[in-house]
Amino acid sequence: REAADSAAALLAAHGCELERTFVSPLPPRCYQGGAAAGALDFDPAKRATIATLREMAAAAAKEAAADVLSPASEAEEGPEARYVKVSEDGTLPQFVPVRRNRVMNSLRRVGEPVRDEVTCRLWGQVSIDTDTCTSCRMCATFCPTGAITRFQDEDGAIGVDHRPYRCVQCRLCEDICMTGALSVSDAVSLDDFEHGRVHHIPMDPPAWTPNKPDSIFTKMNQVIGGEHNSFF
């Protein structure tokens, strides 16, 4: 139902209406073509539905296993490292689900949007309270899709760039933010989404730098307000 509601919201934002009907149990066509169709003869019982879904899952697992266990070509290198490491820019590996790109491409073929924004579970809009933010930029480190990335200009200005069209509402950035300065909304600007807008969010330079000899002193001095410098 959530998937259908999201599809209806996206299409309505582009001037199209989606008629949807929910049936229970699954309609007969879901059982056609598999062994469960003949064995169950579309038994409307819940057990029959579970058996059919189990058969479908087993078939998918079999195909996935065949792909994984197939012999590697001579041109391929050895297996990848068991543990994924942080990349050179200090972020974890990133990916964007293929089906998300397919949805975006399909919406572009539907036509131009007729609304300013859409609310659905597929994309998210990030906002950051720069007054509360400590400029640690851990949100960019843990963002799995690259919806939040770091930037540092030649003049020393730092911050993050946010791409709503890459956000999948995993909310890892919300969880990792130590001060609660970041929030994710399910209401996304269609102009930002359709045209791949990038939000440039500048931040103040951090008040302390980790891994330096005085980093602990600097951080603690900031926490306690700097009233006891003579005791350190």
C-alpha positions as CSV (number, residue, x, y, z in Angstrom):
1,R,0.0,0.0,0.0
2,E,2.9,2.4,0.7
3,A,4.4,1.6,-2.7
4,A,1.1,2.3,-4.4
5,D,0.6,5.5,-2.5
6,S,4.1,6.7,-3.4
7,A,3.4,5.9,-7.1
8,A,0.1,7.7,-7.0
9,A,1.7,10.8,-5.4
10,L,4.5,10.9,-8.0
11,L,2.1,10.5,-10.9
12,A,-0.4,13.1,-9.5
13,A,2.5,15.6,-9.2
14,H,3.0,15.1,-12.9
15,G,-0.7,15.5,-13.8
16,C,-1.5,11.8,-14.0
17,E,-4.0,9.9,-11.9
18,L,-3.4,6.3,-10.9
19,E,-6.3,4.0,-10.1
20,R,-5.4,1.2,-7.7
21,T,-7.3,-1.6,-6.2
22,F,-6.1,-3.9,-3.4
23,V,-7.2,-7.5,-3.4
24,S,-6.7,-10.3,-0.8
25,P,-5.6,-12.9,-1.3
26,L,-3.3,-12.5,-4.4
27,P,-5.1,-12.5,-7.7
28,P,-4.9,-15.7,-9.8
29,R,-2.4,-14.3,-12.3
30,C,0.2,-14.3,-9.5
31,Y,0.1,-18.1,-9.4
32,Q,0.3,-18.6,-13.2
33,G,3.4,-20.2,-14.6
34,G,4.9,-21.8,-11.5
35,A,4.7,-25.2,-9.9
36,A,2.6,-23.8,-7.1
37,A,-0.2,-22.8,-9.6
38,G,-1.0,-26.5,-10.4
39,A,-0.3,-27.8,-6.9
40,L,-2.4,-25.2,-5.2
41,D,-5.0,-24.4,-7.9
42,F,-5.3,-20.9,-6.5
43,D,-6.1,-21.9,-3.0
44,P,-7.2,-18.6,-1.3
45,A,-5.9,-19.8,2.0
46,K,-3.1,-17.9,3.7
47,R,-0.9,-21.0,3.7
48,A,-1.2,-21.2,-0.1
49,T,-0.1,-17.6,-0.5
50,I,2.9,-18.2,1.8
51,A,3.9,-21.3,-0.2
52,T,3.8,-19.5,-3.5
53,L,5.9,-16.6,-2.2
54,R,8.4,-19.1,-0.7
55,E,8.7,-20.8,-4.1
56,M,9.3,-17.4,-5.8
57,A,11.9,-16.5,-3.2
58,A,13.7,-19.9,-3.7
59,A,13.8,-19.4,-7.4
60,A,15.3,-15.9,-7.0
61,A,17.9,-17.2,-4.6
62,K,18.8,-20.0,-7.0
63,E,19.5,-17.5,-9.8
64,A,21.5,-15.3,-7.4
65,A,23.6,-18.2,-6.3
66,A,24.3,-19.2,-9.9
67,D,25.6,-15.7,-10.6
68,V,27.8,-15.7,-7.6
69,L,29.2,-19.2,-8.1
70,S,29.8,-18.9,-11.8
71,P,33.4,-19.2,-12.9
72,A,35.3,-15.9,-13.1
73,S,36.8,-14.9,-16.5
74,E,40.5,-14.9,-16.9
75,A,40.4,-11.1,-17.3
76,E,39.0,-10.6,-13.8
77,E,41.3,-9.9,-10.9
78,G,41.3,-11.6,-7.5
79,P,38.4,-11.3,-5.0
80,E,37.8,-7.9,-3.4
81,A,38.8,-7.3,0.1
82,R,36.6,-8.8,2.8
83,Y,36.2,-5.5,4.6
84,V,35.2,-2.3,2.8
85,K,37.5,0.6,3.6
86,V,36.9,4.3,3.7
87,S,37.7,6.0,0.4
88,E,40.3,8.7,-0.1
89,D,37.8,11.5,0.5
90,G,36.9,10.0,3.9
91,T,33.5,8.6,2.9
92,L,32.2,5.0,3.0
93,P,31.4,3.3,-0.4
94,Q,28.3,4.8,-2.1
95,F,25.7,3.5,-4.4
96,V,22.4,4.4,-5.9
97,P,19.8,1.7,-6.5
98,V,19.2,1.1,-10.1
99,R,15.4,1.0,-9.7
100,R,15.6,4.6,-8.4
101,N,17.2,5.8,-11.6
102,R,14.5,3.9,-13.6
103,V,11.8,5.7,-11.7
104,M,13.4,9.1,-12.4
105,N,13.8,8.3,-16.1
106,S,10.2,7.1,-16.3
107,L,8.9,10.3,-14.6
108,R,10.8,12.4,-17.1
109,R,9.0,10.7,-19.9
110,V,5.6,11.3,-18.2
111,G,6.0,15.1,-18.5
112,E,6.7,18.2,-16.6
113,P,5.5,18.4,-13.0
114,V,2.4,20.4,-12.2
115,R,3.2,20.8,-8.5
116,D,6.0,22.5,-6.5
117,E,6.7,19.5,-4.3
118,V,5.8,15.9,-3.7
119,T,5.6,13.9,-0.5
120,C,6.6,10.2,-0.8
121,R,8.9,7.6,0.8
122,L,11.3,7.4,-2.1
123,W,13.3,10.7,-1.9
124,G,14.2,13.0,1.0
125,Q,15.2,16.6,1.5
126,V,17.9,17.3,4.1
127,S,18.1,20.5,6.1
128,I,20.9,21.5,8.5
129,D,20.7,24.0,11.4
130,T,24.1,25.6,10.9
131,D,23.9,27.3,14.3
132,T,23.7,23.8,16.0
133,C,26.0,22.0,13.6
134,T,29.6,21.4,14.7
135,S,30.9,21.0,11.2
136,C,32.1,17.5,11.8
137,R,30.5,16.4,8.5
138,M,30.0,12.8,9.6
139,C,26.7,12.9,7.7
140,A,28.7,13.0,4.5
141,T,30.9,10.1,5.7
142,F,28.0,7.8,6.4
143,C,25.7,8.8,3.5
144,P,25.4,5.5,1.5
145,T,24.2,7.2,-1.8
146,G,26.3,10.4,-2.0
147,A,23.2,12.5,-1.3
148,I,25.5,14.4,1.1
149,T,29.1,15.1,0.1
150,R,31.8,17.2,1.5
151,F,33.4,20.2,-0.1
152,Q,36.3,22.4,0.7
153,D,37.1,25.4,-1.4
154,E,40.5,26.8,-2.1
155,D,39.9,29.8,0.2
156,G,39.3,27.4,3.1
157,A,35.5,27.4,3.1
158,I,34.0,24.1,4.0
159,G,30.5,22.5,4.1
160,V,28.4,19.9,2.4
161,D,26.5,19.6,-0.8
162,H,23.1,17.9,-0.7
163,R,21.5,16.2,-3.7
164,P,17.8,15.4,-3.0
165,Y,17.5,13.1,-6.0
166,R,20.1,10.8,-4.5
167,C,18.5,10.6,-1.0
168,V,16.7,7.4,-0.2
169,Q,15.5,8.4,3.3
170,C,17.7,5.9,5.1
171,R,18.1,8.6,7.8
172,L,21.7,7.5,8.7
173,C,22.6,11.2,8.7
174,E,20.0,11.9,11.3
175,D,21.2,9.0,13.5
176,I,24.9,10.0,13.2
177,C,24.5,13.7,13.9
178,M,25.6,14.3,17.5
179,T,23.8,17.6,18.0
180,G,20.6,16.8,16.2
181,A,21.3,19.6,13.7
182,L,20.2,17.6,10.7
183,S,16.7,16.4,9.7
184,V,15.3,14.6,6.7
185,S,11.9,15.5,5.2
186,D,9.8,13.4,2.9
187,A,8.6,16.5,1.1
188,V,10.9,17.1,-1.9
189,S,10.9,20.1,-4.3
190,L,10.1,18.7,-7.7
191,D,12.2,21.4,-9.3
192,D,15.2,20.2,-7.3
193,F,14.4,16.6,-8.0
194,E,13.7,16.8,-11.7
195,H,16.7,19.0,-12.6
196,G,19.2,17.5,-10.2
197,R,19.7,20.6,-8.1
198,V,22.6,20.6,-5.6
199,H,22.2,22.5,-2.3
200,H,25.4,24.1,-1.2
201,I,25.4,24.3,2.6
202,P,28.4,26.2,4.0
203,M,29.6,25.5,7.5
204,D,31.8,27.3,10.0
205,P,35.3,25.8,10.3
206,P,35.5,23.3,13.2
207,A,36.6,24.7,16.5
208,W,39.0,21.8,17.0
209,T,40.9,19.4,14.9
210,P,41.2,15.7,15.9
211,N,44.5,13.8,16.2
212,K,46.5,16.8,17.2
213,P,48.6,17.0,20.4
214,D,46.2,19.7,21.9
215,S,43.0,18.3,20.4
216,I,41.7,16.9,23.7
217,F,42.5,20.2,25.6
218,T,40.9,22.3,22.8
219,K,37.8,20.2,22.8
220,M,37.4,20.1,26.6
221,N,38.1,23.8,26.9
222,Q,35.3,24.4,24.4
223,V,32.9,22.1,26.3
224,I,33.5,23.7,29.8
225,G,33.5,27.3,28.4
226,G,37.1,28.2,28.8
227,E,36.9,29.4,32.4
228,H,39.6,27.1,33.8
229,N,42.5,27.6,31.4
230,S,45.0,28.0,34.2
231,F,44.2,24.5,35.5
232,F,45.5,22.8,32.3
